[in-house]
Amino acid sequence: MTIPLIRIAAALLIGPDGRTLLVRKRGTRAFMQPGGKIEAHEQPVQALARELDEELGLKIDPAQARHLGQFSAPAANEPGFIVQAEVFLLETDATVSPAAEIEEVRWVDPTPSNDLLLAPLTGEVILPFYRAHCLATC
């Protein structure tokens, strides 16, 4: 049996102080990287630019997004699905605010913390990758 995939583009969005932005969708509990589903006609970086604009009012230059790789984990809000994410590193000092389906945004320290419920992709994959590979070199 094949587990269904949800293809997304996600941002490891880093502020000037090294904290990363996480979002929580309306009606959910888990925080995750901003981003969203890739439409059939889109390249992942184009989908990311569209989603960041729609969800956070953040306009990015896709050429500034550094592709970190493709990562997968169980979906936080769709039981039985796997999220397959094209993850991009972006640095910003812009002000963001929740829009569309985003209810809450938080800038967090990338070190482990028990005060937030994290989506599996964020807590088990992306933040550990950031700590191991990017804190000193990205």
C-alpha positions in Angstrom: 0.0 0.0 0.0 1.3 3.4 -1.0 1.0 6.3 1.5 -0.4 9.3 -0.2 1.9 12.4 -0.5 1.2 16.0 0.0 3.8 18.0 -2.0 4.6 21.4 -0.4 7.2 24.1 -0.5 8.3 25.4 2.9 10.5 28.1 4.2 13.2 28.0 6.9 12.7 31.7 7.4 15.5 33.1 9.6 15.4 36.5 11.3 18.4 38.7 12.0 18.7 37.2 15.5 18.8 33.6 14.3 15.3 32.7 15.3 13.0 31.0 12.8 9.4 31.7 12.0 6.8 29.1 12.6 3.1 29.3 11.8 -0.1 27.7 13.2 -3.1 27.2 10.9 -6.5 28.2 12.1 -8.2 25.3 13.9 -5.0 23.3 14.5 -2.5 23.0 17.4 0.9 22.3 15.8 3.3 24.9 14.6 5.2 24.4 11.4 7.3 26.1 8.7 5.4 28.6 6.6 4.6 27.5 3.0 2.0 25.4 1.3 1.0 23.1 -1.4 2.7 23.2 -4.8 0.2 23.7 -7.7 0.5 21.5 -10.8 1.8 24.5 -12.9 4.3 25.8 -10.3 7.9 25.3 -9.5 8.5 24.8 -5.8 10.1 28.2 -5.3 7.2 29.9 -7.1 4.7 28.1 -4.8 6.7 29.3 -1.8 6.7 32.9 -2.9 2.9 32.7 -3.5 2.2 31.1 -0.2 4.4 33.5 1.8 2.6 36.4 0.2 -0.9 35.0 0.8 -0.3 33.7 4.4 2.1 36.3 5.8 2.1 39.3 3.5 5.8 38.6 2.9 7.1 39.3 -0.6 10.3 37.5 -1.5 12.7 37.4 -4.4 12.7 33.7 -5.4 16.3 34.1 -6.6 17.3 34.7 -2.9 15.7 31.4 -1.7 18.4 28.8 -1.1 17.1 25.2 -1.7 18.1 23.0 1.2 16.6 19.8 0.0 13.6 17.6 0.0 12.4 16.4 3.4 9.5 14.1 4.4 7.5 13.3 7.6 4.0 12.4 8.6 1.5 15.2 8.0 0.5 17.0 11.1 -3.1 17.8 10.0 -3.9 15.1 7.5 -3.8 11.6 9.2 -2.5 8.9 6.9 -0.6 11.3 4.6 3.1 12.1 4.3 4.3 15.6 3.7 7.0 15.9 1.1 8.6 19.3 1.4 11.0 21.2 -0.8 12.6 23.4 1.8 14.2 26.8 1.1 16.3 28.9 3.4 15.4 32.6 3.5 16.7 35.4 5.7 14.4 38.4 6.4 14.0 41.3 8.7 10.5 42.1 7.4 7.5 42.3 9.6 5.0 39.4 9.0 1.4 39.0 10.2 -0.9 36.1 9.9 -3.4 36.1 7.0 -5.4 33.6 5.0 -5.6 30.3 7.0 -2.8 31.3 9.4 -4.0 32.1 12.9 -0.7 32.6 14.7 3.0 33.3 13.9 5.9 32.9 16.3 9.6 33.6 16.0 11.3 30.8 17.9 14.8 29.8 18.9 15.8 26.7 16.8 16.9 24.7 19.9 14.6 22.1 21.3 11.8 23.4 23.4 8.8 21.7 25.0 6.6 24.8 25.1 5.2 24.4 21.5 3.6 21.5 19.8 5.5 21.1 16.6 4.5 19.4 13.4 6.6 16.2 12.7 8.3 17.8 9.7 9.3 20.8 11.8 10.2 19.2 15.1 11.8 16.0 13.8 13.3 17.0 10.5 13.7 20.7 9.7 14.8 22.2 13.0 17.3 19.4 13.7 18.7 19.9 10.1 19.0 23.6 10.8 20.8 23.0 14.1 23.2 20.4 12.6 23.9 22.1 9.2 23.0 25.7 9.2 23.6 27.5 12.5 27.3 28.0 11.8 27.3 27.8 8.0 24.1 29.0 6.4 
